[in-house]
Amino acid sequence: MIVAILLLIAGGGLLLVGAESLVKGASRLAGLLGISPLIVGLTVVAYGTSAPEMAVSIQSSLAGQGDIALGNVIGSNIFNVLVILGLSALVAPLVVAQQLIRLDVPIMIGVSALLLIFSLDQRLQPSDGVILLVGGAVYTVFLIYLSRRENNAEVQAEYDQEYGLKEASQDNWLINLGWMGLGLGTLVLGSRLFINGAVAIATAIGVSELVIGLTIVAAGTSLPELATSVVATLRGERDIAVGNVVGSNIFNILTVLGVTSLVSGTGIAIPNAVINFDLPVMVAVAVACIPIFATGNVISRWEGVLFSGYYVAYATYLILRAADHSHLGLFSQIMLLFVIPITVITLATVLVRTWPHKPSSDRS
């Protein structure tokens, strides 16, 4: 148990170091390329910080631990929005780019709903994986196309003001790529140490693989996103912070589950508990991003508290489910009937409060 705890501590420290290195390299590389931080957050940073999800899900699938692979992705997507954006907004209110509201969040909602539809036959088939992978490729190519249409002069001016004028020399390219490579490698290593320690502790206390995947493994593989988004927020790269979460969620569904279902050979079995509760929660969390993001184009500290509180409620349900409580079925229905109406009422209240005011990055 002591060794497992030490692994958790060491893994967490490496994740913080890796996140700092990745954000530094990615943000400066974006300036050299004339690409906005949002596009970098949605692609390079998001895909890079999702590398642990990819590695863990593939390894779990090959080892016949489909519940861990599935729970890892679903749990990570819920954790990314509720905990990562929640905590990042507590650090500083997050400004949300219009592209996220108009394009990327609707895509996140769409692919989440598609995964739910694919799961209705209780198995994510290899053919479903092909569709998801094609969707991931199309989305990435489209983002690259959008980046080429940006006003590169304005983006470059933004970086010149923040970091000082820099020539796009070969040395600068290599240095920034080196920072990114170091960051990604450190993130993957840190995640592996953290997960090994967490799973060892969970196994010792007799928790099921599905619950391990939805909670400890999901939180562990999401720590790169958490560390990267918080560090990006502290460094003022808030487009990277929000884009990282949205991009990671899209990548997790389209690419991670797409590859995982293919390498498994026979697909991934979907338990009824996931179809009836966890997947609907994931879709609901994605849908909740629209009104939250649209209120003044800012995720305020108050909304960060709201997101964090909902994750506490979700985690509480998982604990009760792991204990196989006699009232689990009733509690599940109450959660579905309670959380959704309260969310709608709360978000409607926020919209009413902010409607008469102009968008402001200082709202908290």
C-alpha positions, 0 to 999 in steps of 0.5 A, a space after each residue: 500500500 505504501 508503494 502504491 501511495 508513493 506511485 500516486 505522488 510521483 505520478 502527480 508530480 510528473 504530470 504537473 511538470 509535463 503539463 507546464 512543458 507541453 503548454 509552454 511549447 505548444 503556445 509558442 509553437 502556435 505563435 511561430 506557425 501563426 495558429 491560434 491557441 484555440 486550434 492548438 488546444 483542440 488538436 496538439 494539446 488535446 490529442 497529446 493529453 489523451 495519450 494516456 487514455 489511448 494507451 490504457 484503453 488499448 492495453 485493457 482491451 487486449 487484456 480482455 478488460 473491456 470494462 476498464 477500457 470503456 469506463 476509462 473513456 466515459 469516466 474521463 469525458 465526464 471528469 474532463 468537463 465537470 472537474 477540469 473546467 470546474 477547477 480551472 474556472 475556480 482558478 480564473 474565469 475562462 473565456 470561451 471562443 465563439 468557435 467552441 459554441 458554434 462548432 466544437 461543443 455541438 460536435 462533442 454533443 453529436 459524437 457523445 449521442 452517437 456513442 450512446 446509439 452505437 451502444 444500444 445493442 450492448 456492444 461497440 462493434 468493430 464496424 462502429 469503430 471504423 465509423 468513429 475513426 473516420 469521423 476523428 480523421 475528418 474532424 482533425 482535417 477540418 480543424 487544420 483547414 480552419 487554421 489556414 483561414 485564420 488571420 495569421 498576422 493578428 495571431 502573430 501580433 498577439 504572441 509578439 505582444 505576450 512573448 516578445 518578437 521572435 524570429 521563426 528560426 530553426 532553433 526556435 522550432 526545435 526548442 518548442 518541439 522539444 518542450 512539447 515532446 518532453 511534456 508529452 513523454 512526462 505526462 504519459 509516464 506520470 499517468 502510468 505511475 499514477 494509474 498503477 498505484 491507484 489500481 493497486 489500491 482499488 484492487 486491494 479493497 475489492 472494487 469492480 473493474 467497471 467502477 475502477 475504469 469510471 473513477 480511478 482510471 478515468 481520473 488518472 488518465 484525465 490528470 494530464 488534461 487537468 494539469 494542462 488546463 490549470 497550468 494554461 489558465 494560470 499562464 493566461 492561455 485560456 483558449 488552450 485550457 477550454 479547447 484542451 477539454 473539448 478536443 480531448 472529449 471528442 478525441 476520446 470517443 472518436 479515436 480512442 474508442 474507435 481504435 480500442 473496438 478495432 484491436 479487440 477483434 470482437 468489439 467492446 461489451 457495453 453493460 446495461 448500467 452504462 447504457 442506462 446511466 453513465 452514457 446518458 450522464 456523459 451526453 447530458 454533461 456535454 449538452 450542459 456546456 452550451 448554456 454554460 459557455 454561452 452565458 457571456 462567453 465565460 465560464 464563471 467561478 460560480 459555474 465552476 462550483 456548479 460543475 464540481 458539485 455535479 461531479 460529486 453527485 455522480 461520484 456518490 452514485 458510483 460509490 453506491 453502485 459499487 456497494 450494490 446498495 438495495 435502493 440503487 435502482 431508485 437512486 438512479 432514477 432519482 438522479 436522472 429525474 433530479 439532476 436534469 430539471 435542476 440543471 435546466 432551472 439553474 442554467 435558465 437563471 444564469 441566462 436571465 442574469 447575464 442576458 441584459 449585460 454585455 459579455 465580459 471576461 471579468 465575470 466571476 
